């Protein structure tokens, strides 16, 4: 969450308005809150620390494709950990886990694709 907030601040500095939704619980998932955000912004970037494939973020993307497809102006962007074992060394952990720049790049991609 902290990395996404930093990315949002950087995007705001570039003139991109960002809304961050932290569902807090995975079960039950606040689908209504997520869909309301899509209706408001028309774009989605799903960011989490797990790998992008077959993780919870993929489930969020699937739910939003089913529930909010008509409001999307661009494909959903996913940001997750690199598909590699998580190392104990702090420098390597930072390499694997998505950083604010990774989230910011996804935000910029989704905005550029919808213009």
C-alpha positions as CSV (number, residue, x, y, z in Angstrom):
1,X,0.0,0.0,0.0
2,X,2.8,2.4,0.9
3,X,4.5,1.9,-2.5
4,X,1.2,2.5,-4.3
5,X,0.7,5.7,-2.3
6,X,4.1,7.0,-3.3
7,X,3.3,6.1,-7.0
8,X,0.0,8.0,-6.7
9,X,1.8,11.1,-5.3
10,X,4.3,11.0,-8.3
11,X,1.4,10.6,-10.7
12,X,-0.5,13.5,-9.1
13,X,2.7,15.6,-9.7
14,X,2.4,14.7,-13.4
15,X,-1.2,15.8,-13.4
16,X,-2.7,12.3,-13.2
17,X,-5.5,12.0,-10.7
18,X,-5.3,8.6,-8.9
19,X,-7.8,6.9,-6.6
20,X,-6.4,4.1,-4.4
21,X,-8.7,1.4,-3.1
22,X,-7.4,-1.0,-0.4
23,X,-10.1,-3.7,0.0
24,X,-8.6,-4.6,3.4
25,X,-10.1,-8.1,3.3
26,X,-10.0,-10.7,0.6
27,X,-13.0,-12.6,1.9
28,X,-15.4,-11.0,1.7
29,X,-14.1,-8.9,-1.1
30,X,-15.7,-5.4,-1.4
31,X,-16.7,-5.9,-5.0
32,X,-19.2,-3.0,-4.9
33,X,-16.4,-0.6,-3.7
34,X,-14.1,-1.8,-6.5
35,X,-16.7,-1.4,-9.2
36,X,-17.6,2.1,-7.9
37,X,-14.0,3.1,-8.3
38,X,-14.0,1.8,-11.9
39,X,-17.2,3.7,-12.7
40,X,-15.5,6.8,-11.3
41,X,-12.1,6.5,-13.0
42,X,-12.7,4.2,-15.9
43,X,-9.2,2.6,-15.4
44,X,-7.6,0.0,-13.1
45,X,-4.1,-0.8,-12.0
46,X,-4.0,-3.8,-9.6
47,X,-0.8,-3.8,-7.6
48,X,0.2,-6.3,-5.0
49,X,3.3,-8.1,-3.7
50,X,2.5,-11.6,-5.0
51,X,3.3,-12.6,-8.5
52,X,0.9,-11.4,-11.1
53,X,0.0,-14.8,-12.5
54,X,-2.5,-16.9,-10.6
55,X,-2.4,-14.6,-7.6
56,X,-5.1,-12.7,-5.8
57,X,-4.6,-9.7,-8.1
58,X,-5.6,-12.0,-11.0
59,X,-8.8,-12.8,-9.2
60,X,-9.5,-9.0,-8.7
61,X,-8.9,-8.5,-12.4
62,X,-11.3,-11.3,-13.3
63,X,-14.0,-9.9,-11.0
64,X,-13.7,-6.4,-12.5
65,X,-13.8,-7.8,-16.0
66,X,-17.1,-9.5,-15.2
67,X,-18.6,-6.7,-13.1
68,X,-17.3,-3.5,-14.6
69,X,-16.2,-4.1,-18.2
70,X,-18.5,-1.6,-19.7
71,X,-16.9,1.2,-17.7
72,X,-13.3,0.4,-18.6
73,X,-11.6,2.8,-21.1
74,X,-8.3,0.8,-21.1
75,X,-7.1,-2.7,-20.3
76,X,-6.5,-3.4,-16.7
77,X,-2.8,-3.2,-15.7
78,X,-1.3,-5.6,-13.2
79,X,1.8,-5.0,-11.1
80,X,3.2,-7.8,-9.0
81,X,6.4,-9.5,-7.9
82,X,8.8,-10.9,-10.4
83,X,8.3,-14.6,-10.9
84,X,11.3,-15.6,-8.8
85,X,12.0,-16.9,-5.3
86,X,12.0,-14.2,-2.6
87,X,15.5,-13.8,-1.3
88,X,16.4,-12.9,2.3
89,X,18.8,-10.2,1.3
90,X,17.1,-6.8,1.5
91,X,18.5,-5.7,-1.8
92,X,17.2,-8.7,-3.6
93,X,13.9,-8.5,-1.8
94,X,13.5,-5.0,-3.2
95,X,14.4,-6.3,-6.6
96,X,11.6,-8.9,-6.5
97,X,8.8,-6.8,-4.9
98,X,7.2,-4.1,-7.0
99,X,8.4,-0.6,-6.3
100,X,6.7,2.8,-6.6
101,X,8.3,3.2,-10.1
102,X,6.7,-0.1,-11.2
103,X,3.2,1.1,-10.1
104,X,3.8,4.5,-11.6
105,X,4.7,3.0,-15.0
106,X,1.5,1.0,-15.0
107,X,-0.5,4.1,-14.1
108,X,1.1,6.0,-17.0
109,X,0.5,3.0,-19.4
110,X,-3.2,2.8,-18.6
111,X,-3.7,6.6,-19.0
112,X,-1.7,6.7,-22.3
113,X,-3.7,3.7,-23.7
114,X,-7.0,5.4,-23.1
115,X,-6.2,8.8,-24.7
